[in-house]
Amino acid sequence: MSAPPDIIDANPDGKLVLVVDDEFDVLSAYTMLFEFHGFRVRTAGNGAEALAAAALERPDIIVSDLMMPVMDGAELCLRCRADPALRGVPFILTSAGIPRKDLAIPCDTFFKKPIRFEALVDEINKLTAARAPD
């Protein structure tokens, strides 16, 4: 039996997007969308997994759902802003249920679901271009 093939990064020179959502279908759709647009993608099913992933490789941007088990997107955003290594990482928060005016979370951008993919990709490009690497 031969060894399993190495995992090949679809876009080795692309900026890294960390996508955080407890819905597998959302993670899959975002992964395909972002890779198509030249990004590298890592996924996490909740905020705790996202922090662990970000500790291994600092993302260029985080796109997170608000409502998730274990650690929600609000707590994840607050912890990222408190961490000197992640403080400067742009943070996009998404939710199907809570309008932006009700949030007191220091995210860069809020999108109410359903999200137009073009608008999300445009915002990621804008936020990652505006930030110089730390």
ABEGO torsion letter per residue (X at the ends): XBBBBBBBBABAABBBBBBBBABAAAAAAAAAAAAAAGBBBBBBABAAAAAAAAAABBBABBBBBABBBGBBAAAAAAAAAABAAAAABBBBBBBAABBAAABBBABABBBBOBBBAAAAAAAAAAAAAABBBX
